[in-house]
Amino acid sequence: MPLVEFVATAGREVEAFVETLWRQATQYRAAQTLVGISDYAALAEHFRPEGAGGFVVGKWSGDPSIDGKLAELNLTLRCLPHEQSGTEGRCLVTGKSATLDAVYAKAY
């Protein structure tokens, strides 16, 4: 490929490559994320099988004392998504009223 042609097309090729990687990563994350667990027992059951993983999105009351209970399951609260649902529910760990969406996952 002549240098002039390479320079003319390289930017588009890189953009297409980045778009493909972004789409694949987003699809993979969505496939590994479970939404809809509503309490501690269901959270524990989801992560109980050997090798179970992925992420669970559920409510968190904001209570920092949940770390001990999560540690029993070898889980951590990974992050609070920037885009919150704005809905109210029950904290997956404490059962208290909660409005924050949180991502839970195995601790490694």
DOPA-635498 format. One record per residue (C-alpha): residue in one letter; x, y, z. Coordinates in Angstrom, 3 decimals. Example, Ala and Ser with C-alpha at 12.3 -4.5 7.8 and 13.67 -1.06 7.14 Angstrom:
BEGIN
{rovo:a	east:12.300	north:-4.500	up:7.800}
{rovo:s	east:13.670	north:-1.060	up:7.140}
***
This chain:
BEGIN
{rovo:m	east:0.000	north:0.000	up:0.000}
{rovo:p	east:1.466	north:3.362	up:-0.958}
{rovo:l	east:2.235	north:5.722	up:1.928}
{rovo:v	east:-0.220	north:8.341	up:0.651}
{rovo:e	east:-3.060	north:5.792	up:0.659}
{rovo:f	east:-2.072	north:4.534	up:4.113}
{rovo:v	east:-2.111	north:8.038	up:5.565}
{rovo:a	east:-5.484	north:8.720	up:3.949}
{rovo:t	east:-7.124	north:5.567	up:5.373}
{rovo:a	east:-5.306	north:4.885	up:8.676}
{rovo:g	east:-7.509	north:7.198	up:10.750}
{rovo:r	east:-10.716	north:5.549	up:9.552}
{rovo:e	east:-9.284	north:2.084	up:10.128}
{rovo:v	east:-8.265	north:2.929	up:13.705}
{rovo:e	east:-11.692	north:4.456	up:14.416}
{rovo:a	east:-13.429	north:1.327	up:13.104}
{rovo:f	east:-11.152	north:-0.881	up:15.201}
{rovo:v	east:-11.809	north:1.136	up:18.368}
{rovo:e	east:-15.562	north:1.076	up:17.708}
{rovo:t	east:-15.472	north:-2.710	up:17.338}
{rovo:l	east:-13.526	north:-3.137	up:20.571}
{rovo:w	east:-15.913	north:-0.800	up:22.424}
{rovo:r	east:-18.978	north:-2.656	up:21.132}
{rovo:q	east:-17.536	north:-6.061	up:22.050}
{rovo:a	east:-16.537	north:-4.900	up:25.541}
{rovo:t	east:-19.958	north:-3.359	up:26.157}
{rovo:q	east:-21.731	north:-6.533	up:25.016}
{rovo:y	east:-19.469	north:-8.695	up:27.180}
{rovo:r	east:-20.085	north:-6.524	up:30.252}
{rovo:a	east:-23.852	north:-6.660	up:29.689}
{rovo:a	east:-23.731	north:-10.452	up:29.340}
{rovo:q	east:-21.801	north:-10.730	up:32.622}
{rovo:t	east:-24.120	north:-8.399	up:34.596}
{rovo:l	east:-27.216	north:-9.584	up:36.425}
{rovo:v	east:-29.955	north:-7.131	up:37.384}
{rovo:g	east:-32.987	north:-8.105	up:39.434}
{rovo:i	east:-31.600	north:-9.754	up:42.560}
{rovo:s	east:-33.555	north:-8.307	up:45.450}
{rovo:d	east:-32.078	north:-9.590	up:48.724}
{rovo:y	east:-29.027	north:-10.986	up:50.503}
{rovo:a	east:-30.120	north:-14.629	up:50.177}
{rovo:a	east:-30.447	north:-14.300	up:46.389}
{rovo:l	east:-27.113	north:-12.465	up:46.209}
{rovo:a	east:-25.439	north:-15.278	up:48.169}
{rovo:e	east:-27.096	north:-17.930	up:46.016}
{rovo:h	east:-25.952	north:-16.272	up:42.798}
{rovo:f	east:-22.301	north:-16.234	up:43.861}
{rovo:r	east:-22.333	north:-19.551	up:45.759}
{rovo:p	east:-21.533	north:-21.999	up:42.938}
{rovo:e	east:-17.829	north:-22.575	up:42.503}
{rovo:g	east:-16.610	north:-20.335	up:39.729}
{rovo:a	east:-19.711	north:-18.121	up:39.728}
{rovo:g	east:-18.793	north:-14.599	up:38.838}
{rovo:g	east:-19.802	north:-11.585	up:36.908}
{rovo:f	east:-21.476	north:-8.561	up:38.363}
{rovo:v	east:-24.758	north:-7.942	up:40.156}
{rovo:v	east:-26.412	north:-4.545	up:40.042}
{rovo:g	east:-28.627	north:-3.910	up:43.039}
{rovo:k	east:-29.509	north:-1.349	up:45.648}
{rovo:w	east:-27.207	north:-0.129	up:48.432}
{rovo:s	east:-28.385	north:1.886	up:51.418}
{rovo:g	east:-25.105	north:3.783	up:51.744}
{rovo:d	east:-24.235	north:1.919	up:54.947}
{rovo:p	east:-20.451	north:1.339	up:54.926}
{rovo:s	east:-20.758	north:-1.439	up:57.513}
{rovo:i	east:-21.829	north:-3.960	up:54.857}
{rovo:d	east:-18.191	north:-4.883	up:54.170}
{rovo:g	east:-18.166	north:-7.599	up:56.844}
{rovo:k	east:-21.286	north:-9.262	up:55.547}
{rovo:l	east:-20.017	north:-9.075	up:51.954}
{rovo:a	east:-16.686	north:-10.544	up:53.067}
{rovo:e	east:-18.570	north:-13.645	up:54.274}
{rovo:l	east:-19.449	north:-14.237	up:50.616}
{rovo:n	east:-16.041	north:-13.098	up:49.338}
{rovo:l	east:-17.752	north:-10.135	up:47.620}
{rovo:t	east:-17.061	north:-6.435	up:47.372}
{rovo:l	east:-19.087	north:-3.425	up:46.374}
{rovo:r	east:-17.223	north:-2.467	up:43.201}
{rovo:c	east:-18.692	north:0.891	up:42.244}
{rovo:l	east:-21.694	north:3.160	up:42.143}
{rovo:p	east:-22.588	north:3.643	up:38.469}
{rovo:h	east:-22.478	north:7.228	up:37.297}
{rovo:e	east:-25.915	north:6.778	up:35.735}
{rovo:q	east:-28.290	north:5.931	up:38.580}
{rovo:s	east:-31.819	north:4.599	up:37.986}
{rovo:g	east:-33.419	north:7.012	up:40.447}
{rovo:t	east:-35.621	north:4.237	up:41.786}
{rovo:e	east:-36.146	north:3.216	up:45.380}
{rovo:g	east:-35.766	north:-0.313	up:46.663}
{rovo:r	east:-34.132	north:-2.363	up:49.412}
{rovo:c	east:-30.409	north:-2.716	up:50.026}
{rovo:l	east:-29.280	north:-6.186	up:48.932}
{rovo:v	east:-27.237	north:-6.589	up:52.108}
{rovo:t	east:-29.094	north:-4.799	up:54.906}
{rovo:g	east:-32.648	north:-4.769	up:53.589}
{rovo:k	east:-32.871	north:-1.060	up:54.458}
{rovo:s	east:-34.533	north:1.436	up:52.160}
{rovo:a	east:-32.094	north:2.367	up:49.389}
{rovo:t	east:-31.910	north:4.601	up:46.343}
{rovo:l	east:-28.301	north:4.017	up:45.252}
{rovo:d	east:-27.544	north:1.511	up:42.505}
{rovo:a	east:-24.343	north:-0.414	up:43.232}
{rovo:v	east:-22.300	north:-3.085	up:41.485}
{rovo:y	east:-21.353	north:-6.148	up:43.533}
{rovo:a	east:-18.778	north:-8.736	up:42.467}
{rovo:k	east:-16.403	north:-11.438	up:43.734}
{rovo:a	east:-13.307	north:-10.229	up:45.552}
{rovo:y	east:-10.119	north:-11.714	up:44.127}
***
